[in-house]
Amino acid sequence: MNNFTILHLSDLHFDVNNDETITDLHTRLLNDIQLEMQYSDNITIVVSGDLYNQGSSKKNKIILDFFRKLHEILGEKVIDVIIVPGNHDKKLDNDKQKYKNGFINYDILHNPEPLDSDCKKQEWKFFNSSFSNFKNLKKDILDIFEIENNSSCTYECRVVNIEEHNILFVLLNTSWLCQGHNDERRKLRIGNFQLQELNSQYKKIKSEKNIDLVIAVGHHPLNWFTGYDQDLITNSFLSKEGLNVDTYLCGHTHNRDIVNWYNNTKSLLTLVSGIGWPNTNHGEIPQNDEKKEKHTYSSYVFNLDINSIDVYVRSTNDNDEFNTDFSMYKNDHESKEKKITVPIKMRNNKSYFVLYTGVNRSNKSYYFNEKVVDEMLIVSKHISELKYRMKTILDKYVLDFLKAINNNIDIDKENGFNTYQEELLIGNGKNKSPELIDLIKKNKQLVLSNFENYLGAICENLGNLIVEAKWNNAEDFDDLIRLHFRYCQKEENNIYKKLIVKIPNYDEDKLEYADYELSDMEWEDLLEASWKEKHSLVYSVNKNICKKPIKDVWHNFITAIPNCNSNYFSYRNDKRPLLTFGITVNHQKYDDYLYALSFFEFENVLSSIIDDYLNTFNIEISQFSDYCMKGMKEDE
């Protein structure tokens, strides 16, 4: 499987007031990374700003020592390092001096006009020089990991090649207009010139190589920009003519978050992480024992082949030890796996399945949730088990048939019996000898009678599987599930009569059978709709096409018509089915089970099971229908 890992570090804040050694917090961070990354490969380290505190380069030695240790831990697993500046990586005193001297015009912050190429020509060189310490530090970190990068710009596009995939990283400088370290929410500007240059780089790269994924990295969340600039960035991220970003990684808030936004054409996943201030005094934000800041880092495993990201979040506890951040996980599955899984590209991910409605009607969409996924697993197992059981039952009918004809005619037990058995069992009875075909014709009543029992076994076994899976409590035994086949008497083209009814654990002493009896059904409503749609239909999704409501004792049902080649008769200029199948339930807790049966196209499952018998014994459903009608007349 093609996958790669991003180790997301942000807001490391190597504090100027600390000693000349790595803090205990950063040491624990390194130890935890060593533990967590031991099974990871193809690692890209992403640092989304704020290596420094207030732009000071006094702690370069500590920062470089940290990354040397990180390199010792991860070694050759690291394929690239992506670093963007944060507001603390900017030397503010540099800006202030130039502002006093008239070189920088901070009025552009409040100018609603775009910050275009003219703005860059006039202002950028002064702002850019405020990141000189950061740029030197970034180069030194890349040298530690032996990564070449000749760019001296604080924003750029760069491609990381991972096996057969090209991942484009868009590095943003979201901090260039920051004026301080206070809350600048809704005040930041990105600058048209920056997005335009990045877009030009992106187009040039795209013209030379295929890009499989675009990941943008910036320090600030998008909602920290002015409304105008947030729209500017968002439009560029979402447009195929723009940067076409799939995932945005950021920090700044010293928090962790996952935001998955999408519309009908594009999706954008935002992943936020941040270590935050060490729990020591650093000048601006005092810390105390009563309120310690939670420190967080994250790792993301991008599974490119299956369009998913495994998000692992690690946060400190009260003892500043890193642990799985269970507060991020919203269900038992996520807590058990210690991760959150999200799609890389939401628009490539069909997160719902279709519940079919009648012809010329709009189908319904059922969005997946944990409950329905569990139900689908149950139904999938039931389908497999039902096929296995029915194959075993069919083998038994083959043996019973051979034993019956052996009593009526002289068959060589050493040769004939085994030969016929092999012909019937292998290949669903294809390539039978003329002698065997003649024996089947002579014993057709037995074959047709056994077929009726075979249909009954389908109902009985599926009903038992449902009971075994769903009846866990005493009150469940008051539930009712009715499985049935109807058949059409061709002389009464509009009426489908009871053929087989099975109600698991039916208690005659408790119930008035008349209330639960299977009534005749006319050719209309779900029967007709399911036949024309060529798909099983559920009553609760199709109430508006049913002329008669379901009986009060029942809640819901599914109609599935086997699509076997012989399951039809001609009626005027049309065709209608001879056999139909249904399951009726008296409680809404079975709804998802019926929906899952529809999802798995249970009509095709039925067809396969029924065809096994038909092909084995060379009969057609029309012959069985004639057999049923003859039996009905004899009963009368």
Stockholm file with secondary structure:
# STOCKHOLM 1.0

chainA/1-636         MNNFTILHLSDLHFDVNNDETITDLHTRLLNDIQLEMQYSDNITIVVSGDLYNQGSSKKNKIILDFFRKLHEILGEKVIDVIIVPGNHDKKLDNDKQKYKNGFINYDILHNPEPLDSDCKKQEWKFFNSSFSNFKNLKKDILDIFEIENNSSCTYECRVVNIEEHNILFVLLNTSWLCQGHNDERRKLRIGNFQLQELNSQYKKIKSEKNIDLVIAVGHHPLNWFTGYDQDLITNSFLSKEGLNVDTYLCGHTHNRDIVNWYNNTKSLLTLVSGIGWPNTNHGEIPQNDEKKEKHTYSSYVFNLDINSIDVYVRSTNDNDEFNTDFSMYKNDHESKEKKITVPIKMRNNKSYFVLYTGVNRSNKSYYFNEKVVDEMLIVSKHISELKYRMKTILDKYVLDFLKAINNNIDIDKENGFNTYQEELLIGNGKNKSPELIDLIKKNKQLVLSNFENYLGAICENLGNLIVEAKWNNAEDFDDLIRLHFRYCQKEENNIYKKLIVKIPNYDEDKLEYADYELSDMEWEDLLEASWKEKHSLVYSVNKNICKKPIKDVWHNFITAIPNCNSNYFSYRNDKRPLLTFGITVNHQKYDDYLYALSFFEFENVLSSIIDDYLNTFNIEISQFSDYCMKGMKEDE
#=GR chainA/1-636 SS CCEEEEEEECCCCCCTTSCSSCCHHHHHHHHHHHHHTTTCCSEEEEEESCCSSTTCCTTHHHHHHHHHHHHHHHGGGEEEEEEECCGGGSCHHHHHHHHHTTSCCGGGGGCCSCCCHHHIIIIIHHHHGGGHHHHHHHHHHHHHTTCCCCCCSSSEEEEEEETTEEEEEEECCCCTTCCCSSCCTTTBCCCHHHHHHHHHHHHHHHHHSCCCEEEEECSSCGGGBCHHHHHHHHHHHHCTTTTCCSEEEECSSSSCEEEEEECSSCEEEEEECCCCCCSSCCSSSCCBTTBCCCCEEEEEEEEGGGTEEEEEEEEECTTSCEEECGGGCCSHHHHHHTSEEEESSGGGCCCEEEECCSTTSCCEEEECCHHHHHHHHHHHHHHHHHHHHHHHHHHHHHHHHHHHHHHHSCCCTTTHHHHHHHHHHGGGGCSCCHHHHHHHHHTHHHHHHHHHHHHHHHHHHHHHHHHHHHCCSGGGGGCCEEEEEEEECTTSTTEEEEEEEECTTCCTTTSCHHHHCCCCEESCHHHHHHHHHTSCEEGGGCGGGCSSCCCTTCCEEEEECCCCTTSCEEETTEEECSEEEEEEESSGGGHHHHHHHHHTTHHHHHHHHHHHHHHHTTCCHHHHHHHHHHHHHHHC
#=GC SS_cons         CCEEEEEEECCCCCCTTSCSSCCHHHHHHHHHHHHHTTTCCSEEEEEESCCSSTTCCTTHHHHHHHHHHHHHHHGGGEEEEEEECCGGGSCHHHHHHHHHTTSCCGGGGGCCSCCCHHHIIIIIHHHHGGGHHHHHHHHHHHHHTTCCCCCCSSSEEEEEEETTEEEEEEECCCCTTCCCSSCCTTTBCCCHHHHHHHHHHHHHHHHHSCCCEEEEECSSCGGGBCHHHHHHHHHHHHCTTTTCCSEEEECSSSSCEEEEEECSSCEEEEEECCCCCCSSCCSSSCCBTTBCCCCEEEEEEEEGGGTEEEEEEEEECTTSCEEECGGGCCSHHHHHHTSEEEESSGGGCCCEEEECCSTTSCCEEEECCHHHHHHHHHHHHHHHHHHHHHHHHHHHHHHHHHHHHHHHSCCCTTTHHHHHHHHHHGGGGCSCCHHHHHHHHHTHHHHHHHHHHHHHHHHHHHHHHHHHHHCCSGGGGGCCEEEEEEEECTTSTTEEEEEEEECTTCCTTTSCHHHHCCCCEESCHHHHHHHHHTSCEEGGGCGGGCSSCCCTTCCEEEEECCCCTTSCEEETTEEECSEEEEEEESSGGGHHHHHHHHHTTHHHHHHHHHHHHHHHTTCCHHHHHHHHHHHHHHHC
//
